[in-house]
Amino acid sequence: MINENTLNKLKNTAMDCASNVLSRVELSMVESKLKAKYQLLGQHVYEAIQEGRLDSIKDDPSTVEAVGAIFEIKKQVAELEQKLNKAEGSSEKA
């Protein structure tokens, strides 16, 4: 029979692994949001170029919102990547 200490180590390892997977899924979801915002911004810029109103695009509320969202989502991505790097660093030490 396996002793309690070994079972606890196994349980903790499984929980760390599950947490890491969930963090990666969350990162993937946030990166998908970022991609969508970049595509939206690209669409706005493309339309502005076609319509000859590139100078006024910086005043377009939907463009300003997209740029702001990109900025915020990039911060989320950086935070999640930092969290994952810390988790991977601590699991390598174990």
Stockholm file with secondary structure:
# STOCKHOLM 1.0

chainA/1-94         MINENTLNKLKNTAMDCASNVLSRVELSMVESKLKAKYQLLGQHVYEAIQEGRLDSIKDDPSTVEAVGAIFEIKKQVAELEQKLNKAEGSSEKA
#=GR chainA/1-94 SS CCCHHHHHHHHHHHHHHHHHHHHHHHHHHHHHHHHHHHHHHHHHHHHHHHTTCGGGGGGCHHHHHHHHHHHHHHHHHHHHHHHHHHHHHHHHHC
#=GC SS_cons        CCCHHHHHHHHHHHHHHHHHHHHHHHHHHHHHHHHHHHHHHHHHHHHHHHTTCGGGGGGCHHHHHHHHHHHHHHHHHHHHHHHHHHHHHHHHHC
//
